Every structure is written in structure tokens, then in C-alpha cells.
Amino acid sequence: MSRLLPPREKFCNQCSTLKSVDEFYRRGPQGLLSECKSCNHNRCRTGQKYKSLRQHGVTVDWYIATLTEQGGGCAICGKTEEENGKLLAVDHDHACCPGKFSCGECVRGLLCHGCNVAIGHLQDSPRLLVNAMSYITREGTGTKQQKPPAANEKPSGDTK
């Protein structure tokens, strides 16, 4: 009596492709997952990528719409996801939800890592932000001072 050999190919329910059974993860001693390894990896990676959105009570559609409204980048500096190296952070009002995550009602927009950390260090305080802006723009701060011209030199920019 001849013994039946197990099938060497399987149909992936996600990408609708006939593939070698080696391209499927095993489920239990007898079975294989219904999706190939590639589709399984993509599905899991996408789910992990957007996990933080669920923790802020927003959807992928909200994220995409907000990103589009913001011109494709951070609401403060314009840095894109590619420049940020990951999804932009969902910024929320910490007065409403003081923890790491939000209720979804107090989200303000999307920020790159640097801008999100910066406003966090400024405790979401408009007063501290204005003070910081005044500090970095005040005369003589962070810029090299030009020496006054010597008595026998013409001032720079003087063409006469």
C-alpha cells in the first residue's frame, strides 16, 4: 500500500499565492498557518507599528488624516516619519491625562521625538515655552558677538 505524501505547496489566504509549505509557520504538530511567513510578518509588524495609536485612543485613519493636515510631518518642526525614524508621537494634553497614554479626547497632534520631548520637559507650559523662546532669542545669547571695528578700520558693510 502506498503512503500519501503531504502536500508540498499551500495557498496563502492573504497574498493569494501558491507557495512552498516551507514558507508557512507551523501551527501545532499537524497544521500550518493560513498565511505565509511574509504576510504574517507584515501583519504583525503593522499591528506593532500602530499599537501606540490604540494606547492614545486614536485610529490609523485619524493618524493618516492628521499627518496629511500637518503637511506630512511634525506639527512643530515639520520632520517626517522617515527623518524621525519611526511614527510621529501622538501628543496629548497632560492636564487631562497625566500619564503616558491618553483618553483620545485630549490629543493635539503629531510630533517628532525631539519636539515631543522638548514640550514634555517644558511641562506643556506656554509660560515656560515663551520664557525659553525669549531666552534663546535674546541679544548676545548663542551667537558670536562681533567685535566693534578698530579706530582705523571701516565698519563692515561700509563701501565708502
LOSE-802471 format. One record per atom (N, C-alpha, C): x, y, z; residue in one letter. Coordinates in steps of 0.05 Angstrom, whole numbers, plus 32768, in hexadecimal, padded with zeros to 4 digits. Layout:
residues N
XYZA/...
//
This chain:
residues 160
80117FE98000M/800080008000M/801280198000M/800B802C7FEFS/801C80447FEES/801280598002S/80258066800CR/801F807A8021R/801D80958013R/800880A5801BL/800580C0800FL/801A80D3801BL/802680E28009L/803980F68012L/802A81108018L/8033811F802CP/802681388031P/802A814C801AP/8018815E8016P/801B81718001P/803481828004P/804181897FEFR/805981997FF0R/805481B67FEBR/803B81BD7FE4E/803381D97FE0E/801A81DF7FEFE/801781F97FF5K/7FFF82028003K/7FF7821D7FF8K/7FDE82237FF9F/7FD4823C7FF0F/7FD382508007F/7FDF82688004C/7FDE827D8019C/7FC4828C8016C/7FB5828D802CN/7F9B829B802CN/7F9E82BA802CN/7FB682C48031Q/7FBA82E18031Q/7FC282EB8016Q/7FD782E0800BC/7FE282EA7FF1C/7FD882DA7FD9C/7FC782C67FDES/7FBB82B67FC9S/7FD082A97FB6S/7FE5829F7FC2T/7FFB82937FB3T/7FFF82767FBCT/800582657FA9L/800C82497FAFL/802A82497FB5L/8031823F7FCDK/804D82407FD6K/805582257FE1K/806F82217FE4S/807982097FF0S/80718209800ES/806C81F18018V/806481EF8035V/807A81F98047V/809281FA803ED/80A88205804ED/80A582228053D/809482308044E/808F824C8047E/80788252805AE/8070823E8069F/805A8242807DF/806482398098F/805B824780ADY/8061823F80C8Y/804F822880CFY/8059821680E0R/804A81FF80E9R/803782088100R/802081FC8100R/800D81FF8116R/800781E48121R/801281DE8138G/800E81C38143G/801D81AE8134G/801A8195813BP/802A8180812FP/8021817A8112P/80098180810BQ/7FFF817880F0Q/7FFB818F80DDQ/7FF581A780E7G/7FEC81BB80D5G/7FFF81D280CFG/7FF781E380BCL/800681FB80B5L/7FF3821380B7L/7FFF822A80BCL/7FEE824280BCL/7FE2824680A1L/7FCD8255809FS/7FBF825A8085S/7FCD82708075S/7FDF827F8082E/7FEE82938073E/800C828C8073E/80198294805EC/8036828E805BC/8046829F806FC/805F82988073K/807182A68086K/807382C38080K/807582CA8066S/807782E6805ES/805F82F68066S/804782EB8060C/802E82F98067C/802B82FA8085C/803282E58093N/803082E580B0N/804282FA80BCN/805A82FC80B1H/806D831080BBH/8063832D80B6H/80598332809EN/804E834C8098N/8036835380A9N/8024834080AER/800D834580BER/8015834B80DBR/8028833C80E6C/803183408101C/8040835B8104C/8051836180F0R/8060837A80F1R/804E839280F0R/8039839180DFT/802683A780DCT/801783AA80F6T/800E83948102G/80008395811BG/801183A18131G/802A839A8132Q/803C83A58146Q/804183C28141Q/804483C98128K/804A83E58120K/803483F8812AK/801B83EF8129Y/800584008130Y/7FFA83FB814CY/800883EA815CK/800083E48177K/7FFD83FD8188K/801184108185S/801084288195S/7FF88439818FS/7FED84378177L/7FD584478171L/7FBD843D8182L/7FBA84238184R/7FA584198195R/7FA7842281B2R/7FC0842481BBQ/7FC5842D81D7Q/7FBE844A81DBQ/7FBA845981C5H/7FB2847581C7H/7F95847981BFH/7F87846381BAG/7F6B846481B3G/7F6584708197G/7F79846D8185V/7F758477816AV/7F7884608156V/7F6F8464813ET/7F70844F8129T/7F8684558115T/7F8C84418104V/7F9E844580EEV/7F94845A80DBV/7F7A845A80D7D/7F6E846F80C5D/7F72848B80D1D/7F6F848E80EBW/7F7484A880F8W/7F9184B080F4W/7FA3849D80F8Y/7FC084A380F5Y/7FC684AC80D9Y/7FBC849E80C5I/7FC184A580A9I/7FB584C180A2I/7F9C84C580ABA/7F8F84DF80A6A/7F9E84F680B3A/7FA784F280CCT/7FB5850780DBT/7FD0850C80CET/7FDE84F680C6L/7FF884F980B9L/7FF58509809FL/7FE085048090T/7FDA85138078T/7FD48530807ET/7FC385358092E/7FBD8551809AE/7FD6856080A2E/7FE9855380AEQ/8002855F80B7Q/8017856180A1Q/8010855A8089G/8023855C8073G/803685458071G/8030852F807FG/80418517807DG/805785158092G/8057852780A6G/806C852680BAG/8063853180D5G/8077853580E6C/8073853E8102C/8064855A8101C/8051855D8113A/804285768115A/8053858E811CA/806B85898128I/807C85A08131I/809385A4811CI/80A285908116C/80BA85948105C/80B7858980E9C/80A3857980E4G/809E856F80C9G/80AD855580C2G/80BD854A80D5K/80CC853280D1K/80B9851B80C9K/80C0850B80B5T/80AF84F580ACT/80B584DC80BCT/80A484C780B7E/80A884AD80C4E/80C484A280BDE/80CC84A580A4E/80E5849B809BE/80FC84A980AAE/80FA84C380ADE/810F84D280BBE/810E84CC80D9E/80F784C680E3N/80F484C080FFN/80FC84A38106N/80FC849280F1G/8104847680F5G/80ED846480FFG/80D6846F8103K/80BF845F810DK/80A684708109K/808F84658112L/807684748111L/807A848E8121L/806C84A3811AL/806C84BB812AL/805C84B58144L/806284C28159A/805584BE8173A/803A84CC8173A/802784BF8180V/800C84CB8184V/800F84DC819DV/800D84F78199D/800F850981AFD/7FF4850D81BBD/7FF3850E81D6H/7FDA851281E4H/7FDE852581FCH/7FC885308205D/7FC88543821BD/7FCB85338236D/7FE285378243H/7FE78529825BH/7FD785338273H/7FCA85498270A/7FB785528285A/7F9F85408286A/7F978536826FC/7F808524826DC/7F8985078275C/7F9E84FE8268C/7FA884E3826DC/7FC584E48274C/7FCC84E5828EP/7FE784EA8297P/7FFB84D38291P/7FF284BC828AG/800484A68285G/800F84A68269G/801A848F8261K/8026848C8247K/8011848A8231K/7FF984828237F/7FE5847D8223F/7FCD84908227F/7FBD84928213S/7FA684A58214S/7F8C84978210S/7F7784A68217C/7F5C849C8213C/7F52849F81F6C/7F6184AD81E6G/7F5984B181CAG/7F4B84CB81C6G/7F4184D781DBE/7F3284F181D9E/7F45850981DBE/7F5D850481E6C/7F6F851B81EAC/7F88851B81D8C/7F86850D81C2V/7F9D850C81AFV/7F9F852781A1V/7FB78530819CR/7FBB854A818FR/7FC685488173R/7FD68533816EG/7FE285318154G/7FF9851D8155G/800A851E8140L/8020850B813EL/803A851A813FL/804D8510814FL/8067851D8153L/807E8509814FL/809485138145C/80AC85028144C/80B684FE8160C/80C884EB8163H/80D384E5817EH/80DE84FD818CH/80EF850C817EG/80FC8523818AG/80E985388194G/80D5853F8183C/80C28554818BC/80B0854A81A2C/80A8853081A1N/8098852581B6N/80A6852581D1N/80C0851E81D1V/80D0851E81E9V/80D3853B81F3V/80D8854D81E0A/80DD856981E7A/80C5857581F6A/80AC857281EBI/8095857D81F9I/808F856E8213I/809785558214G/80948546822DG/80A685518242G/80BF8557823BH/80D28563824FH/80C8857F8257H/80BA858D8246L/80AF85A7824CL/809485A4825AL/808D858C8261Q/807585868271Q/805B858F8264Q/805A858F8249D/80438599823AD/803A85B58242D/804D85C5824CS/804785DF8256S/804C85F58241S/803886038238P/803C86198225P/804F862E8231P/804D8633824BR/805E86478258R/807C863F8256R/80818625825CL/809D861C825AL/80A7861C823DL/80958616822AL/809C8616820EL/80A386338205L/80938646820DV/809986628207V/80B3866B8214V/80B78663822DN/80D0866A823AN/80E8865E822CN/80E586458222A/80FB86388214A/8100864681F9A/80EB864E81ECM/80ED865C81D2M/80FC867781D7M/80F4868581ECS/8101869F81F2S/811E869A81F8S/812486858207Y/813F867F820EY/8151867A81F6Y/8148866981E4I/8159866281CDI/815B867881B8I/8148868B81B9T/814986A181A5T/815386BB81B0T/815A86BC81C9R/816386D581D4R/817F86DD81C8R/818486F681C8E/819D870181BDE/81B586F581CBE/81C786EA81BBG/81E086E181C6G/81E086C481D0G/81C986B781CET/81C8869B81D8T/81CA868881C0T/81DE867781C1G/81E1866281ADG/81EC866C8193G/81F286858191T/81FE868F8178T/8219869C817ET/822B8699816CK/824586A58170K/824386C3816DK/824E86D28180Q/824D86EF8180Q/826286F9816CQ/825A870C815CQ/826E8719814AQ/827D872E815AQ/8297872F8156K/82A787448163K/82A1875E8155K/82A087748165P/829D878E8158P/82B687948147P/82B387A28131P/82CB87A88120P/82DF87B9812FP/82F987B48129A/830E87C48135A/830C87E0812BA/831987F38138A/8317880F8131A/831F88158114A/83338806810BN/833D880B80EFN/832F87FA80DAN/831C87E880E2E/830E87D680CFE/82F387E280C8E/82EA87DB80B0K/82CF87E380A8K/82BC87CD80B3K/82A487D480BBP/829187C080C4P/828A87AD80ADP/8285879380B3S/827F8780809ES/826587888090S/826587848076G/824D878C8067G/824F87A8805DG/826287B88066D/826587D4805DD/827587D48044D/826A87DC802ET/827887DB8014T/828487F6800CT/8281880A801CK/828C88258015K/82A98827801BK/
//
